[in-house]
Structure formats: C-alpha cells, structure tokens
Amino acid sequence: MKRKSTKTDYSTKLITLNDIAAKLGVSTITVSKALRGHPDISKTTAELIKKTADELGYSPNFMARSLAARKSNTIGVVLPQIDHHFFSSVIDHIYNFALDHQYHAFLTVSHENAELQKKQIQSLLSMRVDGIIISVSQDTKDFEIFETAKKRRVPLVFMDRIPDLADCNTVAVDDKGASYKAIEHAINLGYRRIAHFAGHTNISIGRERMLGFHKAMKDNGLNVNPDWVIEGDFDEKSGYDSFMKLYREKNLPDFILAVTYPTAIGIYTAAQEVGLTIPDDIDLICFGNSEVQNFLSPPLSCVNQPTDQLASKSMNLLIDNINNIDNFKCKKIVIDTELILRGTCIKYNRS
C-alpha cells in the first residue's frame, strides 16, 4: 500500500501565519511581529520570516487585522469621475500620500450617480475602512449615508465638492475668489460681453463659482446678461451645447468663463465646428489645469486648482481625525488658486 505524503501543498491553500510558523518552527506571535516590523524580532529572523512568507505566497488578511486592532490602515475614496485630469491627478496624489503613511487607499467612482455613490460608501463602511474622502456627485441631495458614517465613527473629509452639511471636514479651493479673479482679469483686458457656462448650483463648486462671477461683474459696474449664464453639467457636452445654443440664437458673448476644463473642451469643439477662432472671435478661461491644455490651439488658460495640496491636506485632515476620534473638531480648509495664462485670456481681441 502506497504511503500518503505528509508534505503540505501550499499552492492550493490560503497561507496563514500558522503555516509560516509551522514551516520555520517558530511561534505565530513571532511571525506576526516580524511581518509588522516589531523591534522585538532580530533582523536575521525577520528577514527569514519575510522571505518565507513571500515564497509561500502569504497575503495579509486586512479584514481580520482590522477586527483585532479596530484599525485597518485603509481609507476609502469616492470620486464622481476619473476620466479627466483633475480627479485622476487627485487620486494619484492620494495614493502616493497613503503609501508614504502606511495606508491603503480603495478607490470607487460614482459616475455622477448619487445612488451608486451611496452603495459605494455602504461597501466601504462594510470593509471597515478607517475613514473616507468624498467628492460628491452632482445630483447628491440625500445626506443620510454621511450621517450613517458619522454614527459609526468613521471620519469623512469632503474634498472639492462640498455638501451643505453642518459640522463636517472640508478641503476645497477658494472657488468664489478664483472665479472673481478670472473675471476681473478678463475685464481688465477690456472684455465687457462676458458669459459664464456654469455648473449645477446645488453643488458647491457650481454655486461658489457663480457667486464669484456675479460679484466681479457687479464690482466692476457691469450688468450680467441672464442669457449668458447657462447652468449645466461639468462635461464637454454641456460646454458644446451651451455654445451652440447661443450661436444659433446669434447671441454669442466675447468671453466665457467655463466652469471646468471639460466644459472648455466642448467650447473649443463647437467653435471649430462653426468656423470661429479662439481667441480672436471668442475668448475664454476655465477652471482646472492639465498639461493637455498646452497642446490645444491655442493653449488654454485656466484657474489652477493645486491637486497635490487638495490630496495632501485631505489626507492629513482625515488621518488627524482618525487618530483623534474622541476629541476631534471638524475643520474647513480653503486653498488659494492662481491663474495660469497661456494662449487665451491674455489680450483683448475686439476691434
């Protein structure tokens, strides 16, 4: 009769700390401490344990670790989209910051859908993340899920797009001041027939940028033409449709403040389609900076929103809240902006 082998086949099973300990003839506690870099374990032993863990294909069970330690060293990130430079740059900086501070970041994308956003937050809460950074979708009206997170003592930081909630952590640029700065610059160049292709004003960035536009126009003694203030989404289609509407009505302004970079791309597309030249026939500036804007014809000027600062300040605030959960007071952080002037919004082009 053939004797059964007692050798463990590690290729077909989920490797645990017990497996590593049995392989090396040490205790599970020793393995656990070595993998966490505990100073009790000698360098030689720690290196042997880490090498064996890699050879066996060990992966840490973060869920089990979070249950034991009541901290998972993971954070959730909920963004409305990532297919444009602003949010992709933000998440890149968040990932780098998280790694530098021994955190794992889990990204979810709501695609501007409030119901999907709610489900994603529920999933992150069930994963026992330590905290969540959120930039809310443009149709967010129900804030119940945010209150649920607060009741479960999971800190939240709202970044860029801020819901109308009391007592919450927020990190955003000075949208109102930046809009004012852009419009005043255009007025100083000589523009008077000025439009704003705006975002939804139920979202903070749409509302604040609209307020800055109106204030700059008023402070400089200019009337706002209501036909030239068009609320829409934050995408290319909105910019294109808004431009074509005014073009068909033979009611184009001389200058446009676009609420986002994608909205500005829609304006470029529409202007080219009808044979108008930027900036000679119509000029503009937008919110949001991207290297791609250097390759447009002409290169597009913008309000720069520093994505590195938005990410680092959001992460710092979240980690501070996580580490001081019992006596933390919510904070509101506002980041200044600057105009980056390229081939638009640099001279008055009307005779």
N, C-alpha and C positions, 0 to 999 in steps of 0.2 A: 504493500500500500504506500502511495506517494505521500510524503510528509508535507503538511501545509507550511508555507513560509510565514514567519512571524514578522517579516520586514514590513514597515508601514509604507504604503503607496501615497506619498504626499501630493502626487499630481492630480488626484481625483477628489481631494477634500479641501475644505476651508481651513487654512492654517490658523492655529490659535497660539496664544502664549504658552499653553501647556505643551504643545508639540515642540516648540523651540526649546523649552526647559528640559523635556524628556530626551531630546536629541543630544543636548550638551551635558546632561546630568547636573543641572543647577535648579534652583527653585524658580517658581513662576514670578515671585516678587523680584528676584534678581533680574530676570528678563525684562519685566515691566520697567524697573528703574533704569536699566541700561538703555532701553529704547526711548526713554524720556530724558536722557542725558543727566541723570541724577548723580551728584558728586560722590555718593557712597560707593559707586562701582568703579573699579580701576579702569584705566584707559584700555589696557590689553583685553580685559574681559568684555568691556563694552563693544570694542571693535569686533571681537569674535561673535558676539551675540547679534550685532547688526549685520554682519556678513552672512551668518546662518539664516537670519530672518529673510534676507534678500534671496538667498539660494532656494529657500523653501517656498518663496512667493507669498510671504506674510503681508497682509494689508490691515492697518488699524481699524478696529470697529468703532467708528466715531459715535454711533448711537449708544453703544454700551458704555463708552467712556463718558459721554455726557450725562448718562443716568447715574453713574457712580460719582462723578465730580460735580454734577449740577452745573457744568460749564462745558460747552462743546468746542470752543475756539473756532466756531463757524459763524458767518454772518450771511444774511440774505440780501440780495439786491434786486429791486423791482424797477425796471425801466420801461417807458412806453414804446421805445423802438431802439434799434441799434444799427439801422442801415444807413445812418448819416453820421458825419464826422463827430458832431458834438457828443452824442451819447456813447459812441464807440471809443472816443478818446477818454471820456469819463470812466468807463468801465475798465479800460486799460490801466489807468492810474490807480483805481480802486484795487484791482488785482495785485499790482506791484506793492502798494502800501500794505495790503493784508498780508502778503507773504513776508514782508520785512518785519511784521509784528506778530508772526506765528499764528495768523488767522487764515482760514479757508473761506473763500467767497463763492456763494452759489448764486448764479445769475438767472433771473426769469424775465421774460419780455411780455408785456400786456398787449402789445399791438394796438394801443389806444382804446382798449376794451375794459370797461370798469368791472364787468362781471368776471372776466378772465383774471384781472388783477386781484380780485377778492379771493378767487380759488388759489392763486399762486401764493398769496400771503397765508392762507389757511395751510397750504402744504409746507411752507417754510416753518410755520409755528409747530406743525406736527413733527418736523425734523429736529425740533428743539434748538433752533439757531439761537445764538446769544443776543442778536439784535438785527434790525433790518434798516437798510437805506432805501428810500422810496422816492421816485419821481412820478407823480400821479398821472393817470391817463386823462385825456382832455374831456372825457364825459363822466368823470368822477363826481358824484353828487351824494352818495351814501357813505358815511364815515364810520359805520358800525364796526367794520372789521378792524379799524385802527383802535377803537375803544376796547375791542376784544384783546388785542395785543397788549394794550396798557394794563388791563386787568390780569393778564398772565405774566406781568412784569417783564415783558420783552421790550426793550427800548427801541424807539423808532427815531430816525432822522429823515426829515423831508428835505429833499435836495432839488434846487432849481424850480420845480413846480410845487407850490405850497398850498395845501387845502386851508380853508377858513376854519381853523380849529384853535381853541384856546389851549395854552399850556402844552406846547409841543416844541421839539427841537427842529430848527430850520437852518438851512445853509443855502443862500442864493446870492446872485449878483444884484447890484442896485439897478434893477430894470427900469424904474421910473427915471432915475438920474441919467442912465445911459441913453434912454430914448430922448430925453431933453437935450443931452449933449450932442447927439447926432442931428437933431432937427435944428438946433441953434447953429451948428456948423454949416448946414445947408443954407440957412437964412443969411449967414454972414458971407456966403459965396454970392448971394444975390437972388436965390430962389424964393418965390412967393407962392406959386401954384403947387402946393405940396399935398401929397396923399399919404395915407397910411393903410397898407394892406395888413390888417391886424389879425390876431388870433382870437379864440373864444375868450370872452372876458369873465367867464366863470372860473377860468384858470388864472392863477396869479400872474404868470408871465404875460398873458394877453391883457389882463386888466392894468398892470403896472406900466407896461409899455404904452398902452393907450393913454393913461394919465399923463405920462411924460410928454407925449406928443401934443396933447391939448394944452398943457401948461406952457410949453415952449412957444407954441403958436400965439397964445394969449399974451405972454410976457413980452413978445416982440410985436404986438399990435396987429397980428394977422388973424383974419377970420378963417374958421375951418369950414370947408365945403363938405356938407354931410355926404354928398355923392362920392367923395374921395376917401371916405373912411369905410372900409369894407371888412367886416368880420368874417373869418373863415377858419379852415383847419390850418395846420402848421406845415403843410406839404407843398410839393411842386404844383399839383393840380389846382390848389387854391390860388397860388400866385398867377398861374396861367389863366384861369377862369376870370379872376378879378380884372386882369389886364384886358382880356378880350371883351369883357362886358363894357368897360369904359371906351375901348377902341370902337366898338360897334355903335356906341352912342355918340361918337365924335366928341368925347368929353375927357380926353386924357390930360393929366396934370403934367408939370415939367419935372417933378421929382417925387420919388416914392421911398418911404421907409418900409422895408419888408420885415415882418415880424420874425422870420427865421431865414437861414441860408437856403433851405429847400424852396421856400416861397420865392426867394430871389431867382433861383434857377428857373422856376416857372415863368417869371417875368422875362428873363433872357430868351427863353424858348419862344414866347409869344411875340416879343418884339422882332426877333429874327424872322418869324413866320410872316409878319405883315410888312416887312421891309423897313422897319425903323432901326435906327442906330443908337446904341448906348455908348457914351453919354450924350452925344450931340442932339438927338431927338428927344430922348428922355433919360434922366439920370436917376441913380438910386444908391442906397446903402442898406445893409441888412444886419441883423443880429446873428452872431455865430461865425467863428473863424475856422478856416480849413486851408491846408496847402493847395487843395484843388482850385481854390479861388484865384491863385496866381496864374493858372493856366486858362482861365476864361478870357474871352476877348470882348471888352477889355477886362483886365484883372479887377476883381470885385472888392470894394472897400467894405469894412464891417466894424461892428462893435465886438470887440474881443471879450469873450467870457472865458476866463482862465480855468480850463478844465482840471489842471493839476491842483489848483487851490480848492476848487469845488470838491474834488475827491479827497484830498488830504484833510481838509477841515471837517468834512462829513465823517470820515473815518475816525479822526481824533475825538470828535464830539461823541460818536457812538461808543467808542471804547471807554471813554471817560464815564459815560452813563452806565455802561455795563459793569465797570469796576466800582462804581459808587451808587449802586442801585437803590440803597435805602435812604440816602440823603442828597440825591441829585436834584438840582433845579434846572429846568429846561432853559435852553439858550437859543437866541436868534442871532445868526452870524450873517453879515452883509459884506459882500466882496465888491470892491470897486472895479470899474471897467476902463478900457481905453479904446480910442478909435484907431484902427489900422487903415491907413489911406493908401489905396493902390491906383487903379485907373478910373474909378468912378468917384463922384463927390469930392473932386479936387479943384474944379473951376466952373464958373458959370458959363453955360454953353448956349445962351439965347441971344439973338440979335435984338 
